[in-house]
Amino acid sequence: MSAQKRIKTEDIASPKGMRDITGELYFDYQGFFEKAQEVASYYGFQPIELPIIERELIFTTTIEEGTDIVDKEMYTLRPPKSRDKLALRPEGTAGAVRAYIERGMQSMPQPVMLYYYGPFFRHDKPQKGRYREFRQFGLEIIGAEQAITDALIIKVNMLMLEEAGANNIAVKINSIGNNECRVNYIKELTAYYRKNIEKIGKLDKQRLKTNPLRILDSKDPNTMEVNEGAPDSISFLSTDCKKHFKKVLEYLEEMKIPYQIDKALVRGLSYYTDTVFEIFEDITDEDGKVETVVYGGGGRYDYLAKTLGFKKDLPAVGSALGVDRIVEAKWYKHLKPRIIKKPKFYFIQLGIEAKMKSMSVIEILRKAKVGVKQSLSKDKLSVQLGIAEKLKVPYTLIFGQKEALDGKIIVRSMDTRSQKSIEIENLSEYIKTLK
Ligand code: HAM
């Protein structure tokens, strides 16, 4: 064997901002994904699994230059011996619309309502609640322009968060209008920044030429100060855009969803039109410092499909929740995924005859979708009862020598200690009647 170089542990560490998810944390994520899917399907969303890698232009043409995502956060790939320019997906909306166009979803009943979840990648500075590989749960309603669809997206997000334990969340909302409203707004905004050109950051000076709206989203402290006096988009809305925004707000009021109009909210992606929103919580720490956590965001993107080559405007609205921030929240309920839900029954076998037949009995229960735990490697009644007590199951199923011979099993309530002998062939029917 050739002399091998010694590899140090730090040389094989997972990339910065990416982690293994194991144990309880793994179940925390799965529990949330299950609950979110349950709520999304109830409201009519269909699942879609999108590729983790897309062509880079899917993102550069829709999220656009001048945004942090496209300018500095995208993981791009150039596979060897290929001209493809690919990227790890930084978000899901552009891919979902790509799928809509590519799969001819315009011939399906409209709107097409999709949900998706999984990992996304942004080469951002890792910190609490911010990773380079993170997980989102996204919703998209493609092919509808009605204000109720904007409200439905917000409502379903609120429900998912509340089901997960959130009780102090609210919505920040704004309307940035459509192209028509934006012409005058951008003129005004550009004039304002020109007047303040000496005060804004270097990157923002560049943005003034390419994408002035993005300056409103700047993280530069000098620009942020200038932004405080910037003209707001709501004052430039056309009658139709104003009407749409007003309707969305009326729905939120009707549903008693707490919201604040935030005239500075433009979001970090360029594809939005009209409604933009974020769901947030202000958390005060022990020293009285307030930190705002944004659990999710979204908005309307009526021109995105056309940017990707679709022949006409395709009104659409969507959102994404940051699942890492949800499972790390103090209020998170640690939702349990189905595979580790508390069993109702504990199966006890006693004697060789019963042990032999026990797997056939368990199989009857598995097929009947009855959750049962067991410890087939244990023999003693006391040991098995001890485990049942620890698991806090309401019922034990006792399968002894006599029962094995008679084709019966004892169902015992751990609470009342009452028990009943049941024919095995009637077992799954019988236990479904138990509370
Ligand atoms: P976004 O605001 O970029 O929107 O991301 C949505 C949520 O993902 C954020 O509110 C945050 O909770 C979470 N998130 C974003 N970046 C990170 C990160 N580096 N680490 C952890 N969590 C993060 C979108 O992605 C749009 N596609 C949403 C949308 C769908 N708009 C219309 N349809």
Boltz pocket constraint, residues with backbone or C-beta under 6 A from the ligand:
constraints:
  - pocket:
      binder: B
      contacts: [[A, 90], [A, 91], [A, 92], [A, 93], [A, 122], [A, 124], [A, 129], [A, 130], [A, 131], [A, 132], [A, 133], [A, 134], [A, 135], [A, 136], [A, 138], [A, 139], [A, 140], [A, 268], [A, 294], [A, 295], [A, 296], [A, 297], [A, 298], [A, 299], [A, 300], [A, 301], [A, 317], [A, 318], [A, 319], [A, 320], [A, 321], [A, 322], [A, 323], [A, 324], [A, 325]]
      max_distance: 6.0
